[in-house]
Amino acid sequence: MGDFLAVKGFYVDLEIVSADGSVASRSRETNKIPDAALAFLHKAPFGDASAVSTFYCGLFRGNYIPSGATAAADIPSNMLEFVDYSEAVRPTWQRAFDNAATMDNVLNRASYTVTQDRTLYGSFIVSDSTKGGNTGLLLSCCRFATAKQVSAGQTINLQTGLTYVPTSAL
């Protein structure tokens, strides 16, 4: 049996920073890669799917459980995107390759300046920058293990990455 590549999936590091600069909460989460995104990840390297140059990070406040069928159309109506932050559009997932196995935004985390108290249930990565938008490729959908409370004046920092692991390394 030969070696092959496994998609380990996305990780999500969520940090909530209070107005005084202290860290109120920090967690590491894992995601669900929707079926359409898995197909994209398999096809794009071979030119069988069009490349997508830019993805954006979002958060959701709906008590939603992602499935393989989850799509961008679910963001405003089912996931209930969190849009109560001062930035005009969804933050760009400014990813970089670590020259080993992971593509992540460690050097440029997505940040949100919270304008209204809310409860957050998860995060996502999508190819549409529009706050509350419902189009594009939904690359990742992460339901947090526990709901996160955020308050006006706090900053949310979101770090996320995708890791491919050669099976010989398992």
C-alpha positions in Angstrom: 0.0 0.0 0.0 1.5 3.4 -1.0 1.6 6.6 0.8 -1.1 9.2 0.2 -2.1 12.6 1.5 -4.8 13.1 4.1 -6.6 16.3 4.8 -6.4 16.8 8.5 -8.8 19.7 8.3 -8.9 23.3 9.5 -8.1 24.3 13.0 -9.5 27.6 14.5 -7.8 29.5 17.3 -10.2 32.1 18.7 -9.0 34.8 21.0 -11.3 37.4 22.6 -9.5 40.5 23.9 -11.1 43.0 26.3 -10.9 46.7 25.8 -8.1 47.0 28.3 -6.0 44.6 26.2 -6.3 41.5 28.5 -7.3 38.2 27.0 -10.8 37.3 28.1 -11.0 33.9 26.3 -8.9 31.7 24.1 -9.8 28.4 22.5 -8.8 25.9 19.8 -11.6 24.4 17.7 -11.8 22.1 14.7 -14.1 22.3 11.7 -16.4 20.7 9.2 -15.2 20.9 5.6 -18.4 20.9 3.5 -18.7 18.4 0.7 -18.4 21.1 -2.0 -15.2 22.4 -0.4 -13.7 18.8 -0.2 -14.4 18.5 -3.9 -12.7 21.8 -4.5 -9.6 20.8 -2.5 -9.3 17.6 -4.5 -9.9 19.2 -7.9 -8.2 22.6 -7.8 -4.6 21.5 -7.6 -5.1 19.6 -10.9 -6.9 22.4 -12.7 -10.3 20.5 -12.6 -11.8 23.4 -10.6 -11.1 27.1 -11.0 -8.7 28.6 -8.4 -10.1 30.9 -5.8 -7.5 33.6 -5.0 -9.1 35.2 -1.9 -11.1 33.8 1.0 -12.7 35.7 4.0 -13.3 34.8 7.6 -16.7 35.1 9.3 -18.4 34.3 12.5 -21.9 33.1 13.2 -24.4 33.6 16.1 -27.0 31.0 15.2 -27.2 27.8 17.2 -26.3 25.9 13.9 -24.7 22.5 13.5 -22.8 22.3 10.1 -23.2 19.2 7.9 -21.6 18.1 4.6 -24.4 19.9 2.8 -23.7 23.3 4.5 -23.1 26.0 1.9 -22.7 29.8 1.6 -26.5 30.1 1.2 -26.8 29.0 4.8 -24.7 31.9 6.2 -27.4 34.6 6.6 -30.5 32.5 7.2 -29.4 29.4 9.1 -26.0 30.2 10.6 -27.0 33.8 11.3 -23.8 35.6 10.5 -22.4 37.8 13.2 -22.2 41.3 11.6 -22.0 43.5 14.7 -18.4 44.6 14.2 -17.0 47.9 12.9 -15.1 46.5 9.9 -17.0 47.2 6.6 -16.4 43.7 5.1 -15.4 40.2 6.3 -11.7 40.1 7.1 -9.5 38.5 4.5 -8.0 35.1 5.3 -4.4 36.3 4.7 -2.9 32.9 4.5 0.7 31.8 4.0 2.3 28.4 3.5 4.7 27.1 6.2 6.7 25.2 3.7 5.7 21.9 5.4 2.1 21.0 5.5 -0.1 24.0 6.7 -1.6 27.0 5.0 -2.7 29.5 7.8 -3.0 33.1 8.8 -0.7 33.0 11.8 1.0 36.2 10.8 -2.2 38.1 9.9 -5.1 37.0 12.0 -8.6 38.1 11.1 -9.8 40.7 13.6 -13.2 42.0 14.5 -14.0 45.1 16.6 -17.3 44.1 18.4 -20.0 46.8 18.4 -22.8 44.8 20.1 -23.0 42.1 22.8 -23.7 38.7 21.2 -23.3 35.0 21.7 -21.1 33.3 19.0 -21.5 29.7 18.0 -18.9 29.3 15.2 -16.7 30.6 12.4 -16.4 30.0 8.7 -14.2 30.7 5.7 -15.9 31.7 2.4 -14.9 33.3 -0.9 -17.4 36.2 -0.6 -16.3 39.4 1.3 -19.8 40.7 1.9 -21.0 40.9 5.5 -24.2 38.8 5.5 -23.6 37.6 2.0 -24.8 34.2 0.8 -22.7 33.4 -2.2 -19.3 31.9 -2.9 -17.5 28.7 -1.9 -17.8 27.9 1.8 -14.4 26.3 2.5 -14.8 25.7 6.2 -17.5 25.8 8.9 -16.5 25.4 12.5 -19.0 25.0 15.4 -17.4 26.0 18.7 -17.3 23.4 21.4 -18.9 26.0 23.7 -20.7 29.2 22.8 -18.6 32.4 23.2 -19.9 35.6 24.8 -18.6 38.8 23.3 -19.2 42.4 24.3 -19.1 45.7 22.6 -15.5 47.1 22.8 -13.9 43.7 22.7 -11.7 42.5 19.8 -12.0 39.0 18.3 -8.8 37.6 16.7 -9.3 34.5 14.5 -6.4 32.4 13.4 -7.2 29.4 11.1 -5.3 27.0 9.0 -5.5 23.9 6.9 -3.1 21.0 7.2 -2.3 18.2 4.8 -0.6 15.2 6.3 1.2 12.5 4.4 -0.1 9.2 5.7 3.5 8.0 6.2 3.8 10.6 8.9 0.9 9.1 10.9 
